[in-house]
Amino acid sequence: MPADFLSNFLDNSKSLLPLGSMVNDGVKLLLDQGGSVFDAVGAVVEGFAGQVESAFLAIPSWLVLVAAVALGTWRLKWRFGLFVLLSLLVIRITGFWDQTMVTLSLVFSATIISLVVGVPLGILCARSDRFNALLRPVLDFMQTMPAFVYLIPAAMVFGLGRVPGILATVVFAMPPVVRLTGLGIRQVNSEQVEAGHAFGCNGLQLLWKVQLPIALPTIMAGVNQTIMMALSMVIIASMVGAGGLGNDVLSSIQRLDIGLGFESGLSVVLLAIILDRLTESFGTRHLEA
């Protein structure tokens, strides 16, 4: 037996730890034991994402354009407002408006779920060193695992469509907001916390009236990174039928259509720049104030 182990150890082509088989067995066990739970979660996510997508597609393009330009001008002056106007016109005249709205709805849905779960986790990390130490390797795993890998278990558990794409996006995009929420709260000056206690704040009041407002720029940086990672993952999620601009990018690869790839890719780039600059402005403007 030791001789066989040694020979297998020296042979790089042989596996000594069947980790992949163990993971496959674990996923099958989850499907067998928790199928009803996964069905319920999938139904909730599908219902929420479907309503969001319908709302985005129902808004007239001219209204989206006016609102986006107004918001961009308000947050980042007229030059950025002009950039938003030209960018959305390019997306509209190249025929990718509906796909862009679907992509935006997927990003919005995944981001909302990420924030609902991630911000409370970040608060717990800031308040408990033990919880932070336990969660940190999990976040490292979530953030460094190749994005394509998340699509495999998501598709196995939830099938094809929006649901696996959104949930895989949530897992991939949530770590930044967890980390930066915890970091922002931890960086609040102890003197400011003591002042809150001196004015009679309890734990919840101290969190809402002192720590979160002061940590808001850092938290918004986490929101910004979560949105950017969600957008990148939503494009990849087209491989499991999530829809949106990712379908056109995937189609251009399959057909070796450089023109389609450039047009759809340009729409993704323009949308990413708009989302990045707008979300970044909310943190930086608050910091300046």
N, C-alpha and C positions, 0 to 999 in steps of 0.2 A: 504493500500500500504506500509506504513512504517513497519508494522508487517510482511508482506511478505518479504520485503527486509532484515529485521533483521533475519528472520528464514533462508533465503537463505544464508546470510552471515555467520551464525553460522554452517550451513551445509557445511563441507569441500568438499563434493562430487559435489556441484553445482557451476556452473560458473556464476559470476556476470558480467563479461566482455567477450563477444563472440569474442575474439581477433582472434582465429583461423578462424572463419567464415569470419571475415573482411579481413584477409589475402587471403583466398581462393577467395573471391569476387574480391579483387584487382588484383590477378593474372589472373583471367578470363577476367577482364576488359582490362588488358594489352594485352592479347592474341587476344581479339576482335578488339581492336583499333590499335594495333601496330604489327599485324601479318606480314605485308610486311617488316617492319624494322627488325624484328627478323629473317625473312627468309634471308634478305640480309646479316646481320651480320653472321648468320650461314654459308652462302655460302662462305664468305670471310675467316672465320676461318677454314672451311673444306678444302678449296683450299690451304691455307697456310700450315696447318698441314699435308695434304696429300702429298704435295711436300717435306716437311721436312722428313716425314717417308720414302718416296720413296728414297730420297737421302741417308738416313742412311742405309737402307737395300741394296742399290746398292753398297756401299763401301765394298770391300772384307774384310773378317775378319782379314786376316794377316796384311792388311794395317792399320786397326783400332788398332790392337794390337801394331804394331811398332810405330805408332804415339802416342798412349797413354803412352807407356813405355818411349819414348823419352821425352814427355812432363813432365811426372812424375819425370824422372831423372834430367831434366833441372831445375825444380822448387824445388824439395825436395831431391835431391841427389840419389845415386844409390840404397840405401835400399828401398826407396819408389818405384823406378822404378822396382825393383825385385818383390815387393808386387803387383804392377799393373800387371806385367807379369803373376804371379801365379794366381791372381784373375781372369783375363780374360781367362786364360787356363782352370780354373775350370768351368767357365760359359760355355765355348765352349765344353768341353768334356762331360758335363752333359746334353747338348742338349738344352740349354736355350738362345742361342746366338740371334736368331731372335726375341724372345720375349723381350730380354734385349734391342735390338736396337729399337724396337717399344716403349718400356717404355722410353728410352733415348730421342727419338724424341718427345714424348708427354711432357716430362719435359722441353725440349728445347723450344718447341712451347709456352707452358704456361709461361715459364720464360721470353721469349722475349716480350710477350704481357704485362706481369706484369711490366717489366722494362720500356717499352715504355709509359705505363700509370703512373707507380708509381714514377719514378724519377722526371718528371715534377711536380707531385703533391707534392713531398717532397721539391722541390725548392720553390714552392708557400707557403708551410707551413713555410719554413725558412724565407721568405720575408714578410709574413703577419701574425701577431699574431691573427687577427680575423679569417682568413681562417684556421689557425692551430686549433683554439678553436672549429670551426665548424666541422672540419674533424676528430678530435680526437675521439669523441664518435662513429663515423661511423667506424673508424679503430678498436676500441675496440669491437664493435659488430661483425665485420668481423672476427676478430682474435679469439674470444671466443665462437662463435656459433659452436656447434658440426659439424664436417666435413660432416657427413652423411646428415645433413639437407639441405646442398647446392645442393645435387643431385636431390631433389624433384622438386623444381621450374625449375632447369636446364633441367630436363627430360621432364617436362610439356611443356616448351617453345620450346625446340629444338629437342625433341624426344630422341631416343637412338643413341649411337655411340660416335665418338670422340669429337664432338662439345660440348655437355653438360659436358663431362668429363673435357675438357680443360678449359671451361669458369668457371665451379665450382672450378677448381684448381686455376685459376687466382684470383678469389674472396678470396679464402682461403689463398693464398700464397703471395699476394701483400702487406699487411700491413708492414712487416719488412723493405722492401726497402723504403717505403714512410717515415716511422718513422726515420730510420737511415740516410737517405739522408738529411732530415730536421735537424736532430741532428748534423750531421757532418758539415753542412754549418753554423749552429748557433754557433758551437764551434770554428770556425776560429777566431784567435786572431784579435782583433780590430786594433792593430797596423799594422798587415799585410794588412788589408783592407785599412787603411789610407795610407799605402805606395803605394798601387795600385792606389788610387785616386791621390796621389802626382805625380805619373808617367803618369797621364793623361788617366787612364782607364775609359771608360764609364761603365754603368751597366752590359751590356752583356760581355764586355771584362773582367771586374772584376770577373764575375761568372766563365768564362771559363779558365782564366789564373791564378786566385788566389784561389777562394773559392773551386771550384771542385777539383783541384789537391791536395790541402791541406786536404780536406775532404775525399779523395779517400779511405783511409783505413777503415773509418767508413761506407762509402757507400758499399764497398766490403763486409763488414760484413753483411750488409743488403741483398746483392745479395746472399751471402752464405746461409743465413737463408731462403730466398725465394726459392732457389733451393731445400733445404732440405724439406721444407714444400710442395713444388710442388711434389717432389718424393713420399712423404707419401700420398698425396691426389690422385695422379695418380693411386696408387695401389687400393685405396678405390673406385675410379671412374670406376673400372671394373664392378661394380654393374649396371652401365648404359651402358655397352658395349664399354668402352674406349679401351680395349685391352691391350696387353703387359703382363708383369709378373703378374699383378693383376688378370688376368683370371685364371692363374694356382693356385694362392693363393686361389681365390674364389672356384675353382673346388676342391681343396684339402679339404676345409671346408665342401663343400656339400657332398663329398664322404668319409669324415673322413679318408683321405689318408695322413698319417703322413709323409711318405717318400716324396711324391710330395710337401707337404707343406714345408718340410725342404729344399729341393733342390731349390724350387722357392724363398723361403724366404732368403736362403743363397745368391742367385744371387742379390736380392734386397739389402742386407746388404753390399755386396762387392761393388756394384755400388754406394751406398750411401757413403761409406768410400772414394772411389776414388774421387767422385765429391766434397765431403766436404773438403778433404785435398788440392785438387788442387785450388779450389776457395778461400780457406782461405789463401793459399800461396801468391796469388796476392796482397792481402791487407797487410799481414805481411811483405813481402819482400819490398813493397813500403815504409812501415813505417821504416824499418831498413835502407833503403837507405837515 
